[in-house]
């Protein structure tokens, strides 16, 4: 039953996006250093199974297995020429699950960062970035994606390039950033500045927001700072805060914690709520029940967030705070 994200948003329901891809694949046997995108062709049944489990848990939006499916990241595995092929096939796998569902489910084509720095800090140019994202998003569109889901961005330049590529291909798009460095993105973008970063685009995003980051409490603070945005707001937070047990990253969030996070996100104005790293179908099912049962209440305060979810990992950002140093991340 095919639909569009704009149609679902027009219904005024709070929508549930899916959970983690990479951390769930690790639980299914993905090894360190192995690109998840290769599972699209090497283990398609595992990819389809995770989509199905998220759909069964109540997701309205499922993201394709294409977070790192751009030439810059695939080049690390000598697979840069497979960008279109992998993106198209990943969208086809998600499309099959969505089309078989007994309710409308949106297929969102995941578009992550290139992992490279823009000039003058690095060598990446606007033109190269747009060309890279265009190849990926064209594959996603041709495979059946309904929307380009641009996520975990950190710079205004990369946001602009991905938005331009989506517009070139003709797909509507969503933009989310990761505010994981002292309440800002790695490149210093504040949550309240994201709307300004996309304001000049000839085609506006359907929604903007935050994903990943350092924990559920922190992402709710980022969400509160986007209040007043002219766009629908998205929060797709990590399942609690990660800690290492040996070499394994374990996320602290329980289904109950993520259910509380979903309720607070509604009160903070989110129209789309999901989970990022560590979020399993079991967590998502608890979030679905929480969303369906909750009536939007008073906007939460910082004290409320800390009391119900836990302490912040970062201090809330300030306009006058020193910008964090620029650094690369892979």
C-alpha positions as CSV (number, residue, x, y, z in Angstrom):
1,X,0.0,0.0,0.0
2,X,2.1,2.9,-1.3
3,X,1.9,6.4,0.1
4,X,4.1,9.5,0.5
5,X,5.6,11.1,3.5
6,X,3.8,14.3,2.8
7,X,0.5,12.4,2.8
8,X,1.2,10.8,6.2
9,X,2.2,14.1,7.6
10,X,-1.0,15.7,6.4
11,X,-2.9,13.2,8.5
12,X,-1.6,14.9,11.7
13,X,-0.6,11.6,13.3
14,X,2.7,11.3,15.0
15,X,4.7,9.0,12.8
16,X,7.1,6.3,13.9
17,X,10.4,5.8,12.0
18,X,12.3,2.6,12.4
19,X,15.3,1.8,14.6
20,X,19.0,1.0,14.1
21,X,20.5,-0.7,11.0
22,X,24.2,-1.2,11.8
23,X,23.9,-2.3,15.4
24,X,21.1,-4.8,14.6
25,X,23.3,-6.2,11.8
26,X,26.1,-6.7,14.2
27,X,23.8,-8.7,16.3
28,X,23.0,-10.8,13.2
29,X,26.7,-11.4,12.4
30,X,28.1,-8.2,10.7
31,X,31.8,-8.0,11.5
32,X,33.8,-4.9,12.3
33,X,35.0,-3.2,9.2
34,X,32.5,-5.0,7.0
35,X,30.3,-2.4,5.1
36,X,26.6,-3.0,5.9
37,X,25.8,-1.9,2.3
38,X,27.3,-5.2,1.0
39,X,24.6,-7.1,2.8
40,X,22.1,-5.8,0.3
41,X,23.5,-8.3,-2.2
42,X,25.4,-10.7,0.0
43,X,22.7,-11.3,2.6
44,X,19.5,-9.8,1.2
45,X,17.4,-12.1,3.5
46,X,18.9,-10.5,6.6
47,X,18.2,-7.0,5.2
48,X,14.6,-7.8,4.4
49,X,14.1,-9.5,7.7
50,X,15.1,-6.4,9.7
51,X,12.8,-4.3,7.5
52,X,10.0,-6.7,8.2
53,X,10.6,-6.8,12.0
54,X,10.5,-3.0,12.1
55,X,7.3,-3.0,10.0
56,X,5.8,-5.6,12.3
57,X,6.8,-3.4,15.3
58,X,4.6,-0.6,13.9
59,X,7.0,1.6,11.9
60,X,5.4,4.0,9.5
61,X,8.8,4.7,7.9
62,X,11.6,2.2,7.1
63,X,15.0,3.3,6.1
64,X,17.1,1.6,3.4
65,X,20.4,0.0,4.0
66,X,22.3,2.8,2.3
67,X,23.7,5.0,5.0
68,X,27.3,4.8,3.6
69,X,26.3,4.1,0.0
70,X,28.1,7.0,-1.6
71,X,31.3,6.9,-3.7
72,X,33.5,8.4,-1.0
73,X,32.7,5.8,1.6
74,X,32.4,2.9,-0.8
75,X,35.9,3.8,-2.2
76,X,37.3,2.6,1.1
77,X,36.2,-0.9,0.0
78,X,37.0,-0.4,-3.7
79,X,33.3,-0.3,-4.5
80,X,32.7,3.3,-5.5
81,X,31.4,2.1,-8.9
82,X,28.6,0.1,-7.2
83,X,26.9,3.2,-5.7
84,X,23.9,3.2,-8.0
85,X,23.6,-0.6,-8.0
86,X,23.6,-1.0,-4.2
87,X,21.3,2.0,-3.6
88,X,18.7,0.7,-6.1
89,X,18.8,-2.9,-4.8
90,X,18.5,-1.7,-1.2
91,X,15.4,0.4,-2.1
92,X,13.9,-2.6,-3.8
93,X,14.2,-4.8,-0.7
94,X,12.6,-2.2,1.5
95,X,9.9,-1.5,-1.2
96,X,8.9,-5.2,-1.2
97,X,8.3,-5.1,2.6
98,X,6.4,-1.9,2.4
99,X,4.2,-3.0,-0.5
100,X,3.2,-6.2,1.3
101,X,2.1,-4.4,4.5
102,X,-1.6,-4.0,5.3
103,X,-1.1,-0.2,6.0
104,X,0.8,2.6,4.3
105,X,4.6,2.5,5.0
106,X,7.0,5.0,3.5
107,X,10.4,3.8,2.1
108,X,13.0,6.4,3.1
109,X,16.3,6.3,1.2
110,X,19.0,6.7,3.8
111,X,21.7,9.2,2.8
112,X,24.6,9.6,5.2
113,X,27.6,11.9,5.0
114,X,30.6,11.3,2.7
115,X,33.0,11.3,5.6
116,X,35.1,14.0,3.9
117,X,35.7,17.6,4.7
118,X,34.7,20.5,2.4
119,X,37.2,23.0,1.1
120,X,39.2,24.8,2.5
121,X,39.5,22.4,5.4
122,X,39.5,19.4,3.0
123,X,39.3,18.7,-0.7
124,X,35.5,18.0,-1.1
125,X,33.7,20.5,-3.3
126,X,30.1,21.3,-3.6
127,X,30.0,20.0,-7.2
128,X,31.6,16.6,-6.3
129,X,29.3,16.2,-3.3
130,X,26.2,16.9,-5.3
131,X,27.3,14.5,-8.0
132,X,28.0,11.8,-5.4
133,X,24.7,12.2,-3.7
134,X,22.9,12.4,-7.0
135,X,24.1,9.0,-8.1
136,X,23.0,7.5,-4.8
137,X,19.6,9.2,-4.7
138,X,18.9,8.3,-8.3
139,X,19.5,4.6,-7.4
140,X,17.2,5.0,-4.4
141,X,14.4,6.6,-6.5
142,X,14.7,3.9,-9.2
143,X,14.5,1.2,-6.6
144,X,11.3,2.6,-5.2
145,X,12.2,5.0,-2.4
146,X,9.5,7.6,-1.6
147,X,11.8,10.1,0.0
148,X,15.5,10.8,0.5
149,X,16.3,10.6,4.2
150,X,19.5,12.7,4.6
151,X,20.8,11.9,8.1
152,X,23.7,12.3,10.5
153,X,24.9,15.5,8.7
154,X,27.3,17.9,10.4
155,X,28.0,20.7,8.1
156,X,25.7,23.2,6.3
157,X,27.7,22.6,3.1
158,X,26.9,18.9,3.1
159,X,23.3,19.6,4.0
160,X,23.1,21.9,1.0
161,X,24.7,19.4,-1.4
162,X,22.4,16.5,-0.4
163,X,19.3,18.7,-0.7
164,X,20.4,19.9,-4.1
165,X,20.9,16.3,-5.2
166,X,17.5,15.2,-4.0
167,X,15.9,18.1,-5.9
168,X,17.9,17.3,-9.0
169,X,16.6,13.7,-8.9
170,X,13.1,14.7,-8.1
171,X,12.7,13.1,-4.6
172,X,11.3,15.0,-1.6
173,X,13.7,15.0,1.2
174,X,14.2,15.1,5.0
175,X,17.3,16.5,6.7
176,X,18.6,15.4,10.2
177,X,21.9,16.3,11.8
178,X,23.8,14.8,14.7
179,X,24.3,17.3,17.5
180,X,27.0,15.3,19.3
181,X,29.8,17.8,20.0
182,X,29.0,20.0,23.0
183,X,25.4,20.2,21.8
184,X,26.4,21.2,18.2
185,X,27.3,19.1,15.2
186,X,30.9,18.2,14.7
187,X,31.2,21.3,12.4
188,X,29.6,23.6,14.9
189,X,26.0,23.8,13.6
190,X,23.5,24.6,16.3
191,X,20.1,22.8,16.4
192,X,18.3,26.2,16.0
193,X,20.4,27.0,12.9
194,X,19.4,24.0,10.9
195,X,16.2,25.6,9.6
196,X,18.3,28.6,8.3
197,X,20.7,26.2,6.6
198,X,18.0,24.9,4.4
199,X,16.0,28.1,4.0
200,X,17.6,29.0,0.7
201,X,16.9,25.7,-1.0
202,X,14.5,26.0,-4.0
203,X,12.6,23.0,-2.8
204,X,11.9,22.9,1.0
205,X,12.5,19.8,3.0
206,X,9.4,17.9,4.3
207,X,11.0,17.7,7.7
208,X,14.2,18.5,9.6
209,X,15.5,17.3,12.9
210,X,18.1,15.4,14.8
211,X,19.4,11.8,14.8
212,X,22.0,9.7,16.5
213,X,24.1,12.0,18.8
214,X,25.0,10.9,22.3
215,X,21.8,9.8,24.0
216,X,18.1,10.2,24.3
217,X,18.2,13.1,26.8
218,X,20.5,15.1,24.7
219,X,18.5,14.7,21.5
220,X,15.4,15.9,23.2
221,X,17.2,19.1,24.2
222,X,18.2,19.5,20.6
223,X,14.6,19.0,19.6
224,X,13.4,21.7,22.0
225,X,15.9,24.1,20.4
226,X,14.2,23.7,17.0
227,X,10.9,24.9,18.3
228,X,9.4,27.5,15.9
229,X,10.8,25.8,12.8
230,X,8.5,26.1,9.7
231,X,9.1,22.4,9.1
232,X,7.9,19.2,10.7
233,X,10.4,18.0,13.3
234,X,12.1,14.7,13.5
235,X,13.9,13.0,16.4
236,X,15.6,9.7,15.9
237,X,17.7,9.2,19.0
238,X,20.1,6.5,20.2
239,X,18.8,3.9,22.5
240,X,20.2,5.4,25.7
241,X,23.9,6.0,26.1
242,X,26.5,3.5,24.8
243,X,29.2,1.9,27.0
244,X,31.7,-0.8,26.1
245,X,31.7,-4.3,27.5
246,X,35.0,-5.6,26.2
247,X,35.0,-4.6,22.5
248,X,31.2,-4.5,22.2
249,X,29.2,-1.3,22.4
250,X,26.1,-1.8,24.5
251,X,23.3,0.7,24.7
252,X,21.7,1.4,28.0
253,X,18.2,2.1,26.8
254,X,15.4,-0.3,27.8
255,X,12.0,-0.5,25.9
256,X,10.6,1.4,28.9
257,X,13.1,4.2,28.5
258,X,12.5,4.5,24.8
259,X,8.7,4.6,25.4
260,X,9.3,7.5,27.8
261,X,11.5,9.2,25.2
262,X,8.7,8.9,22.6
263,X,6.2,10.5,25.0
264,X,8.5,13.4,25.8
265,X,9.3,13.8,22.1
266,X,5.6,14.3,21.3
267,X,5.4,16.9,24.0
268,X,8.4,18.6,22.6
269,X,6.7,18.9,19.2
270,X,8.1,16.0,17.1
271,X,6.0,14.8,14.2
272,X,8.3,11.9,13.4
273,X,9.9,9.8,16.2
274,X,12.3,6.9,15.7
275,X,15.4,5.3,17.2
276,X,19.0,5.3,16.0
277,X,22.0,3.2,17.3
278,X,21.0,0.3,19.6
279,X,17.3,0.5,18.9
280,X,15.8,-2.9,18.2
281,X,12.4,-3.9,17.0
282,X,11.5,-4.6,20.6
283,X,12.3,-1.1,21.6
284,X,10.4,0.2,18.6
285,X,7.3,-1.8,19.5
286,X,7.3,-0.1,23.0
287,X,7.6,3.3,21.2
288,X,4.7,2.5,19.0
289,X,2.4,1.7,22.0
290,X,3.6,4.8,23.8
291,X,2.9,7.0,20.8
292,X,-0.5,5.6,20.2
293,X,-1.6,6.0,23.8
294,X,-0.1,9.4,24.5
295,X,-2.0,12.7,24.2
296,X,0.4,15.7,23.7
297,X,1.0,17.5,26.9
298,X,3.0,20.4,28.3
299,X,6.4,21.0,26.7
300,X,9.0,19.2,28.9
301,X,11.6,21.1,30.8
302,X,15.3,20.1,31.1
303,X,14.5,18.9,34.6
304,X,11.7,16.7,33.3
305,X,13.9,15.2,30.7
306,X,16.7,14.4,33.1
307,X,14.2,13.0,35.7
308,X,12.6,10.6,33.2
309,X,15.4,9.7,30.8
310,X,18.6,10.4,32.6
311,X,21.4,13.1,32.7
312,X,22.7,14.9,29.7
313,X,26.0,13.7,28.3
314,X,26.7,17.2,27.0
315,X,25.8,20.6,28.4
316,X,23.1,22.4,26.5
317,X,24.7,24.5,23.7
318,X,25.0,28.2,23.9
319,X,25.2,30.8,21.1
320,X,28.2,32.4,22.8
321,X,30.0,29.1,23.6
322,X,33.3,28.5,21.9
323,X,32.9,26.5,18.7
324,X,34.3,23.0,18.9
325,X,37.4,22.3,16.9
326,X,36.8,20.9,13.4
327,X,37.9,17.3,13.0
328,X,37.1,14.4,10.7
329,X,35.1,11.4,11.6
330,X,34.7,8.0,9.9
